[in-house]
Amino acid sequence: MAKQQKAGSPFDALRIARLGKPAATPQENGETSNPLDIHTSRQLNSHLRSSKSTDPEFMKFTTYVRKITHRAVKTRLVSEGRELSDLIEELMFKWLEGR
């Protein structure tokens, strides 16, 4: 009986947009990985920093934006390997500089 191929992740399209290739399975790259082992761009750039949620220099900020705008921005940020919070902070800082 033929072996059925495992269905892809709903995030495969985002991964391909960012890395240009589908993710290797643990068997293909010789590892046993935890699928919940996810890193943010901040964690990838600095392994010594704490998360933003526990860093006293950061605060949680909630606002409302149109869904279509959020989806388009988030898609672009994923392809660039950036986080939404970094973009918001950058835009707010530039706005303050212009005042």
N, C-alpha and C positions, 0 to 999 in steps of 0.2 A: 504494500500500500504506500502511495506517495506521501511524503511528509508535507503537511500544510505549512505555508510560510506565515509567520507571525504578522499581524496587521501593524502598520506603522503608527507612530505617535501623531496626535493632532498638531504637534509642534514641529514636525519634520520640515514644513515649508519655511518656518522662521529660521530653523537651524541651517537649512540649505542657503537661505538668503544671507545669513551672517558668515558662514564658514565656506560656502560654495560646494559643500558635499554633505551627504547624509551621515548621521552618526554611526560609528563603528560599534558593533555589538561587543560585549565583553569577551566573547570567544575570539573575535577577529583581532582584537588588540592585546590579547593575552592577559586580561585583567578580570577580576570579579569586582564590579562596581556596584555601588548602591544607587538606585535611580533617584533617590531623594537627596543626593549629594550635589546640590546646586550652589553655584557661587555667583555673587553679584560682581559687577565690574570693579567695585571698590575692593572686594575681597581678593579678586584676581590680581589687582595692582599692588596691594599691600596686605600681606598675610598677618601683620602684627597689629592692625587696627581693629577696634571693636566694631560691631554693627552700628548703623545709624540709630537704631531704636534704643540702644543702650548707651550711646555716646552723649554725654551731657551738653555737648556743643550743638546738638540738633534738637529740634522740636517737631512734633507731628503737625501737619498743615493740611486741612481739608478744604476743598473748594468744589464748585460745580462747573463742568465744561460739557459741551455737546459731545455725545457719544462718538459721532463721526470724526470729530477733531481729535479726541483722545485716541481712538483706534489708529488713525493715520500717523499721529505723532509717535505712538508706542511702536508701531511697525517700523518706522524710520529709525528710532532709537535702537531697537533690537538689531537692525542691520548694521548699525554703527558701533554696537557693543557698549552703549551708554545707558544710564538709568534716567528715568523721568525726573526724579528728585534733583539730579545734577543739572538737568536742563532748566528746571524751574528756578533753582538757586542762581544759575548764570543769568537768566533773563531778569530776575528781580534785582540782582546786583547792577546790571547794565542800566536798568531803569533808574535806580538810585543815583548812579553816576551822572546821568543826564539831567538831574534836577538841581 
